[in-house]
Amino acid sequence: MTHLGFERVGALGEALIREVSGVRGLEVVAAQDVRLDLARDIAARYAVSWYGECFEELLAADGVEAVVICTPNAFHASQAQAALRAGKDVLVQKPLALTHSDARGTVDVARQTERLLVVDYSYRFLKTMQAFSASLRALTGVRSVRAAFHNIYGPGAEKTWFFNPALSGGGALIDLGVHLLDLSLWLLRPHSVRLEKVSLSGAGSVENAASLLLMLDDVPFSLDVSWDAPLAATEISFEARTKKDLLRWENVDGSFFHFRTSRNQEVIANNQTTLREDTLRAFASALESRRSPRLDTRVYALLDSAYGRTGSSG
């Protein structure tokens, strides 16, 4: 049994805590939030033995073996590194960091401390994506890859940190696109990655839409994401084409929790999920095997390039 401490227990943190009881090998023993009243309420609601408002106290709390980080993006890398150095395994929300340098540095700390580092790239862990991955390995000659995430909702005006680039690192691209960039590198494992074109649009302090064209070795990959999309329903998809085949993973009827995979329009996997339980099961599996899922920090080099923070993605 691994005892978890949660850093921030707002909507996302509580959504994860709610699912822990259904995952073998995990137990929540500590809840921390800068809003002490919220930490106290969550601790009472879920029978959590320790609560507090200081991250350093969470790391020092008795019995905490692994930390789940659900803070604004800008804190992910530094808090993950602090937890790793304190001897804790870490599950951190995406994005891992705001820059390639910080992402790579966090992975280096995990390696040096010999602790586990798992990023909540939640779509990786779905049964439908596992079916997509297995089917993709059976195909030869992938000619193109496309992905899209058009969310008919935005973060919500009350989530002010999403619109502060110092805290968020960007808008729809780093919020939604990071999932699809990760999937492209995780699924195709290219030797070289090159950003060819980028378009960011929006009148606010961060973009609400982005389009990217990349080359994954010699395979073109087009990516489109947006908040507040003018559509009837949210669209999430990832597809790969060969000369003869179209392999597609997508959400069903605008759902954030129902996905299917098809090959040439024949459904080969169809599953409804909570997403959070899939992430927690993946973390529990990593803890049991003592092996972190593979992390490709080139995702963050691409984000650096798209946002103009570096000259190239390498």
N, C-alpha and C positions, 0 to 999 in steps of 0.2 A: 504494500500500500504506500503510495507516494502522497505526502501531505502538501497541499497547495496553499500559497498565499497570493491573494489578488491585489494588484496595484491598480486602483480605481475601480469602483463598483457602480458606475452609472448604468445606462441601458445595456451597453454591450457587455460589461463585466457581469451584470446580473443575468443576462441571457446565457452566458457560459456557466455561471454558478448553478443556475437552474437545471442544467443538463448533467452536472457532474455525478449525481447519484445514480444515473443510468450507465455509467462507464466503470467497468471493473478496474480496480487498482488505483483509483483516485479518490481523494477526500479533501475538502476545503477546511482549513484550520485557521485561516487568517484573512481578514478583509480590511483593506486600507484605502482611505480616500481623503483628499484635502478637505472635504466636507465631512466633519466628524459625525454629524447627525446621520448622514447617509450610511457611513460605515457601520454605525451602531444599529441602524434599522435593518441593514442587510444581514449583519451578524445574528440579530434576533430572529429574523425571518427564516434563516437557513441553518440555525443551530451551529453557528461558527464560534469557536471558543475565544478568539482574539480579534480585536478591532482597534484601529488607531488612525491617525492622520499623517504620520510621518513615514516616508518610504524607507529611511534608514532603520527605523524601529521595526518595520515589517521584515527587513532582511535579518534583523537580530532576534526576531520573535522565536520562541521555543517551538521546535517541531517543524518549521517551514523548510521543506526540502526542494521545492520548485516554485518559481514565481511566474504568474500570468500577468502580462503588462498590457493594460487597456487605456493608456494615456494618449493625449494628442501626439501626432506624428513626430514632432520635434524632439520629444523626450525618449523615443524608443531606443535609439542607439546607446545613449549615455546610461539609461536605466538598465538596459539589458547587460551592458558591460559591467555595471556595478553589481548586479545580481550574480553574474558569472564569477566575478572576482570574489564574491562572498561565498562561493561554493555551491550556488544554486543552479539547477537546470532551469531553462527559460522557455516559455511560450510567449511570443510577442506578436502583437497585431501587425498587419502590414500597414504601411511600408516598414521594412526593417530600419531604414534610415532615410535622411533627406538627401544624402550625397553618396556617391560611389566610395569615396574615401572612408566615410563613417561606416558604411555597410561592410566594406572589406575589413576595417578595423575591428568591428564587432565579431565577425567570423574568426578573425585571428585570435581574439581574446578567448572565444569558445575553444579553439584548438589548444591554446596555451594552458587553459585551466582544466582541460579535459572534461568539460561539462557539455550538456546537450543544449543546442540552440535550434528551436523550431519556430518558423514564421507561419502565421495563420493565413497561408494561401489556401483558403477554404475549398476552392473548387478542385484543387488537386486531389483532395481526399474523398471525393464522391465516387460511389460505385459506377455511375455513368461515365465519369472521366477515366476511371480505371479501365472500363470497357473500351473507351476511345483509344487510350494508350496502347492496349493490347492489339486492337485492330490496326492501329497505325504502324506498329512494328511488323505486321504481316504484309503491308503494302510496300511496293517499290516504285521509285521514280516520282516522288512528290513534286508537283510542278508549282503549286502555289498554296499559300495559307492565308486565311482571312479570319478576323475576329472582330466582334462588336459588343459593346455594352452601352445601350441607350436606356438610361434610367428615367422614367417619366417623373420621378421625384428628385429633388435636390437634397442636400443635407438638412435643410430646414433653417430658417433664419435664427432660431434660438441657439444653434450650434455655431456660435460666432467664430470659434477658432478655425473652422474649415475655410473661412474667408480671409484669414490672416496668413499670408504666405510664410511669415517667419515661424508659424506654428504648424502649418499644413504642408508647406513645401510646394504647393501648387493646388490645382483644382481637380477637375474630372479625370485628368490623365493620371495623376499620382494616386487618386482615390480609387478609380475603377480600372484604369489601364494597367496598373501595376499587376493585377491578377493575370491579365491576358499576356503581358510581356513575359511574366514568369512561366505561364503555360507554354508559350512558344519555345523558350529555351529549354525547359524541362522535357518537353515532348520530342523536339527535333535534335537537341544536343548539337548545335552547329559549332564548327571550329571557329568560324569568323562571323561577326555580327556588324552590320553597318547601317547607320541611319541615313536614308536617302533624302526623305522629305518630311517636313513637319508643318502642321498648321494648328495654331491655338487660337480660339476665338472666345469672345465674351467681353462685356463692358465693365465687369467688376474688377476687383483686385486680383482675382485668380480666374483662370479659364473655365468656362462651363462646357466646352467641347474641344475635342482634339482629333486630328487625323494624322497618322504616321504611315510611312512606307519604309520598310526595312528590307535588307537582304540578309538572309540566314544562309551562309555559304552562297549557293547560287539560286536559292528559293526565295521569291518575293513574298513578303508578309505585310499585309495591309491591316491597319488597326484603326477603328473608329469608336470613340466614346463620347458620351454627353450626359449632363444633368438636365433635368426639366425638359426631356425630349418631347417634341410635339407629336407624340404617337398615342395610339389607343392603349398600348400596353408596353411594359418594359421588355426590351429584347436583349438577351445574352446569348452569344453564340461563338463557336470556334469550329472552323472547318478546314479540311485539307483535301486537295484535289490531285489526282494522278491523271494519266491519259484516259483511264477507263472508270475510275472510281471517285465518288464524292463521299467523304466521311465527315459527319456533322454531329456536333454536340450542341444542345440548345435548351433554353428554358421552355416550359410548356405554358401556353396561355398567359404569358406575362408574370408567371410565378417566380418568386425568389427562392422557392424550396422544392420545385418539381422540375426535373431535368430528364432528357432522353438523349440517346445516341443512336444514330442511324447510318447505315451504309447503303448508298444508292436508294435512299428513301425507305429502306426496310429497317424498322426499329429493332435494335439488338440489345438495348438496355433502356429501362424506364423506371425511375425511382423518385419517390417523394422523401424529403429529408428535412431535418431542422437546421442543417449546416453546422451548427455549434457542436452537436454530438459527434459529427464526423471529425471535426477538428480535435476534439478531446480524445477520441479513440486513436487518432493518429499520434497524438502526444503520448498517450498511454503505451502505445506500441513502441514508440521510440525509447521511452523510459525502460521498458522491459528488455528491449534488444540492446540498449545503450548505443544506438546508432541514430544520428540526426538525419532527416531527409536532406537530400542534396540541395544546396543553395548556390545559385549562380548569381554572383553580385554584378554581372554585366547588365542585369535589369536596371541597376542604379546608374551605371555609366550611360545607358540609353536615356534615362530620365534627365541626367545632367546635360546631355547633348540637346535633348528636346527643349529644355528650359534655358539653353544658352549658357550653362554653367561651365562647360568644357568645350574644346574644339572638336572632339570626336569620341566615339564610343569604344573603339578598339576592336 
